[in-house]
Amino acid sequence: MVNSNGEILADDEAIFTYNNRGFKYGDALFETIRYVNGTLFFWEDHYFRLMASMRILRMEIPMEFTLEYLEEQIKKTITANGLENGAVRIRLSVYRNEGGLYTPSTNNVSYLIEVSSMKSPFFTIDNGTYEVELFKDFYVNKDMLSNLKTTNKLLHVVAGVYAQENGYANCLLVNTDKKVVEAINGNLFLVQGNEVKTPPLSDGCLDGIIRKNLMKLIAASEEFDLVEASISPFELQKVDELFITNSIIGIQPISKYRKKEYNGTVAKSLVGKLNAKARIGV
């Protein structure tokens, strides 16, 4: 069951017409959220990112789009699927209503909520082989649109196909200045000694929710020093550790890049702190 504008529908029911702007122009945003036993992880951060993104894209924010209303609709969808007592992956999509060509005839929006069950209630570390490679066929733009979680993800899709064809678990994307900005499905962190480094938003990386919260944890830690700075591809084989973050996996250690192999020591130490922060919601 899915939730389309507050109405619970079967997942095989027709919802969109061929004029849907998300389909025709990628004119849509989405949030991917983790839910565990009644709690939406980092819900306020997701909500305020969505509202800010809608303003940037000149979408009209409906009066009923409050923090409480959307949380209620998400939980209604979870209940309709009988998943309220488990771990759930949620995708909340907001798209501009149909009409117009490149220039829309309305800025009003609709929303769709999809849910699916997950095995683990909290973030866990995958210790398996996770090899990555640079993807250099196309580049991430250094602008605010690249920071948004839109449905316009062709670069990421093509990079995913490249990774699959070449036997990699993921690819690292570079911007127009040839700086490494993110992975296909999340933000990138490097560890060198007690320094933890991640690219700035000005380099074009996604304004990730886990990135934001992990940066707060690292900055408040006496154990690590947080650095927000551009990353050269030449740094990748010199550091002690690489890991990827997103709202579903939490932290994914990278085990290999070209001839360099990494340990996941810092990633393992941070995942417990991240779980604690998600549970208490601060």
C-alpha positions as CSV (number, residue, x, y, z in Angstrom):
1,M,0.0,0.0,0.0
2,V,1.2,3.5,-0.8
3,N,-0.1,7.0,0.3
4,S,-0.9,9.4,-2.5
5,N,-1.9,12.8,-1.1
6,G,-3.3,11.3,2.1
7,E,-5.2,8.4,0.3
8,I,-4.0,4.9,0.9
9,L,-4.0,3.0,-2.4
10,A,-2.8,-0.5,-3.6
11,D,0.7,-0.3,-4.9
12,D,-0.4,-1.6,-8.3
13,E,-3.1,1.1,-8.7
14,A,-2.6,3.8,-11.3
15,I,-1.5,7.1,-9.7
16,F,0.3,9.1,-12.3
17,T,-0.6,10.2,-15.9
18,Y,1.9,10.5,-18.7
19,N,2.0,14.2,-18.0
20,N,3.6,13.7,-14.5
21,R,6.4,16.3,-14.2
22,G,8.6,14.1,-12.1
23,F,8.6,11.7,-15.1
24,K,8.9,14.3,-17.8
25,Y,11.3,16.7,-16.3
26,G,12.7,15.2,-13.1
27,D,10.7,18.0,-11.4
28,A,10.5,16.3,-8.0
29,L,12.2,15.9,-4.6
30,F,12.4,12.9,-2.3
31,E,13.5,12.0,1.3
32,T,14.6,8.5,2.3
33,I,13.9,7.9,6.0
34,R,14.5,5.1,8.4
35,Y,11.8,4.2,10.9
36,V,12.1,1.9,13.9
37,N,9.3,0.9,16.3
38,G,7.5,4.3,16.2
39,T,10.5,6.5,15.7
40,L,11.5,8.3,12.5
41,F,15.2,8.7,12.6
42,F,16.3,12.4,12.3
43,W,12.8,13.3,11.2
44,E,13.1,17.1,11.8
45,D,16.3,17.2,9.7
46,H,14.5,15.5,6.9
47,Y,11.5,17.7,7.1
48,F,13.4,21.0,7.2
49,R,15.6,19.9,4.3
50,L,12.5,19.1,2.2
51,M,10.9,22.4,3.0
52,A,14.1,24.3,2.1
53,S,14.5,22.3,-1.1
54,M,10.9,23.1,-2.1
55,R,11.6,26.8,-1.6
56,I,14.7,26.6,-3.8
57,L,12.7,24.9,-6.6
58,R,9.9,27.5,-6.2
59,M,7.4,24.8,-5.3
60,E,4.3,26.0,-3.4
61,I,4.3,24.5,0.1
62,P,0.8,23.5,1.1
63,M,-0.6,24.9,4.4
64,E,-1.1,21.3,5.7
65,F,2.6,20.4,5.1
66,T,3.5,20.7,8.8
67,L,6.0,18.5,10.6
68,E,3.2,16.7,12.4
69,Y,1.0,16.2,9.3
70,L,3.6,14.5,7.2
71,E,4.8,12.4,10.2
72,E,1.1,11.3,10.6
73,Q,0.8,10.4,6.9
74,I,4.1,8.4,7.0
75,K,2.9,6.4,10.1
76,K,-0.5,5.9,8.5
77,T,1.2,4.3,5.5
78,I,3.4,2.1,7.7
79,T,0.3,0.9,9.6
80,A,-1.6,0.2,6.4
81,N,1.3,-2.1,5.5
82,G,1.4,-3.8,8.9
83,L,5.0,-2.7,9.5
84,E,4.5,-0.5,12.6
85,N,6.5,-2.8,14.9
86,G,9.5,-3.3,12.7
87,A,12.3,-1.5,10.8
88,V,11.0,0.4,7.8
89,R,12.5,2.2,4.8
90,I,10.4,5.2,3.7
91,R,10.5,7.2,0.6
92,L,8.6,10.5,0.6
93,S,8.4,12.1,-2.8
94,V,7.1,15.5,-3.6
95,Y,6.5,16.5,-7.2
96,R,5.1,19.6,-9.0
97,N,1.6,19.0,-10.4
98,E,1.3,18.4,-14.1
99,G,0.9,21.2,-16.6
100,G,3.2,23.2,-18.8
101,L,6.4,22.3,-20.6
102,Y,9.8,23.3,-19.2
103,T,7.9,26.2,-17.5
104,P,5.2,24.8,-15.3
105,S,1.7,26.1,-15.4
106,T,1.4,25.6,-11.6
107,N,3.7,25.4,-8.6
108,N,1.3,23.4,-6.6
109,V,2.5,19.9,-5.5
110,S,1.5,16.4,-4.7
111,Y,3.2,13.8,-2.6
112,L,3.6,10.0,-2.5
113,I,4.8,7.9,0.4
114,E,6.2,4.3,-0.1
115,V,7.4,2.0,2.6
116,S,9.2,-1.3,2.7
117,S,10.6,-3.5,5.6
118,M,14.2,-3.7,6.5
119,K,16.1,-6.4,8.5
120,S,18.1,-4.4,11.0
121,P,16.5,-2.0,13.4
122,F,19.6,0.1,13.7
123,F,22.7,1.0,11.7
124,T,25.2,-1.8,11.5
125,I,28.6,-2.1,9.9
126,D,29.1,-4.3,6.9
127,N,32.6,-5.9,7.2
128,G,32.5,-7.5,3.7
129,T,34.5,-6.5,0.6
130,Y,33.4,-3.1,-0.6
131,E,35.6,-1.9,-3.5
132,V,35.0,1.4,-5.3
133,E,36.4,3.3,-8.3
134,L,36.3,6.8,-9.6
135,F,33.6,7.6,-12.2
136,K,34.9,10.2,-14.6
137,D,32.6,10.0,-17.6
138,F,30.4,12.8,-16.3
139,Y,30.9,15.4,-13.5
140,V,28.9,16.8,-10.6
141,N,28.2,20.6,-10.9
142,K,29.4,22.9,-8.2
143,D,26.0,24.5,-7.4
144,M,23.1,24.4,-5.0
145,L,21.0,22.1,-7.2
146,S,23.6,19.4,-6.7
147,N,23.1,19.7,-2.9
148,L,19.4,18.8,-3.3
149,K,17.9,15.4,-3.2
150,T,16.0,15.6,-6.5
151,T,14.7,12.8,-8.8
152,N,17.1,14.0,-11.5
153,K,19.9,11.5,-10.9
154,L,21.0,10.4,-14.3
155,L,24.7,10.9,-13.5
156,H,24.3,8.6,-10.5
157,V,22.3,6.0,-12.5
158,V,25.0,5.8,-15.2
159,A,27.7,5.6,-12.5
160,G,25.7,2.7,-11.0
161,V,25.6,0.9,-14.3
162,Y,29.4,1.5,-14.7
163,A,30.0,0.0,-11.2
164,Q,27.8,-3.0,-12.0
165,E,29.5,-3.7,-15.3
166,N,33.0,-3.5,-13.8
167,G,32.3,-5.4,-10.5
168,Y,32.6,-2.5,-8.1
169,A,30.3,-2.0,-5.1
170,N,30.1,1.7,-5.7
171,C,31.7,4.6,-7.5
172,L,33.0,7.9,-6.3
173,L,31.9,11.0,-8.2
174,V,34.0,14.0,-9.1
175,N,32.9,17.6,-9.8
176,T,33.9,19.9,-12.6
177,D,37.1,20.9,-10.8
178,K,38.0,17.1,-10.6
179,K,37.5,17.0,-6.9
180,V,35.9,13.9,-5.3
181,V,32.5,14.9,-3.9
182,E,30.5,11.8,-3.0
183,A,29.5,8.3,-3.7
184,I,26.6,7.2,-5.9
185,N,24.3,6.8,-2.9
186,G,25.8,8.9,-0.1
187,N,28.4,11.3,1.3
188,L,32.1,10.5,1.5
189,F,34.4,10.8,4.6
190,L,38.2,10.3,4.7
191,V,40.2,9.4,7.8
192,Q,43.9,10.2,8.3
193,G,45.1,9.7,11.8
194,N,42.7,11.5,14.1
195,E,41.5,13.8,11.2
196,V,38.1,13.1,9.6
197,K,37.5,15.0,6.3
198,T,34.5,15.5,4.1
199,P,33.9,17.7,1.1
200,P,32.1,21.0,1.6
201,L,28.6,21.6,0.1
202,S,30.2,24.2,-2.2
203,D,31.9,21.4,-4.0
204,G,28.5,20.0,-5.1
205,C,27.9,17.1,-2.7
206,L,24.5,16.1,-1.4
207,D,23.4,18.0,1.8
208,G,23.1,14.6,3.5
209,I,21.2,14.1,6.8
210,I,23.7,11.5,8.1
211,R,26.6,13.7,6.9
212,K,25.2,16.6,8.9
213,N,24.7,14.6,12.1
214,L,28.0,12.8,11.9
215,M,29.8,16.1,11.4
216,K,28.2,17.3,14.6
217,L,29.3,14.2,16.5
218,I,32.9,14.4,15.2
219,A,33.1,18.1,15.9
220,A,32.0,17.5,19.5
221,S,34.4,14.6,19.9
222,E,37.7,15.0,21.7
223,E,39.0,12.0,19.8
224,F,38.7,13.3,16.2
225,D,39.2,16.6,14.4
226,L,36.7,17.5,11.7
227,V,37.9,19.0,8.4
228,E,35.5,20.2,5.7
229,A,37.6,20.7,2.6
230,S,37.9,19.7,-1.0
231,I,39.3,16.2,-1.7
232,S,41.8,15.4,-4.5
233,P,41.7,12.0,-6.1
234,F,45.4,11.7,-5.2
235,E,44.4,11.7,-1.5
236,L,42.3,8.5,-1.7
237,Q,45.3,6.1,-1.7
238,K,47.1,8.0,1.1
239,V,44.5,8.0,3.8
240,D,43.8,5.3,6.5
241,E,40.1,4.9,5.9
242,L,37.2,5.8,3.6
243,F,33.5,5.5,4.3
244,I,30.2,6.4,2.9
245,T,27.1,7.7,4.8
246,N,23.4,7.8,4.0
247,S,20.1,7.6,5.9
248,I,19.5,3.9,5.3
249,I,22.9,2.2,5.7
250,G,24.2,4.8,8.2
251,I,27.9,4.2,7.7
252,Q,29.4,1.9,5.0
253,P,33.2,1.4,5.2
254,I,35.1,1.1,1.9
255,S,37.5,-1.8,1.9
256,K,39.5,-1.1,-1.3
257,Y,40.2,1.6,-3.9
258,R,42.6,0.5,-6.6
259,K,45.7,-1.0,-4.9
260,K,44.9,0.5,-1.5
261,E,43.0,-1.5,1.2
262,Y,41.5,0.2,4.3
263,N,40.4,-0.8,7.8
264,G,37.1,0.3,9.2
265,T,38.2,1.2,12.7
266,V,36.9,4.7,12.8
267,A,33.6,3.8,11.0
268,K,33.0,1.1,13.7
269,S,33.6,3.6,16.5
270,L,31.2,6.1,15.0
271,V,28.3,3.9,14.2
272,G,27.5,3.3,17.8
273,K,27.4,7.1,18.5
274,L,25.2,7.5,15.4
275,N,22.7,5.0,16.6
276,A,22.6,6.7,20.0
277,K,22.0,10.1,18.4
278,A,19.3,8.6,16.2
279,R,17.5,7.0,19.2
280,I,17.4,10.1,21.3
281,G,16.7,12.4,18.4
282,V,19.2,15.2,19.2
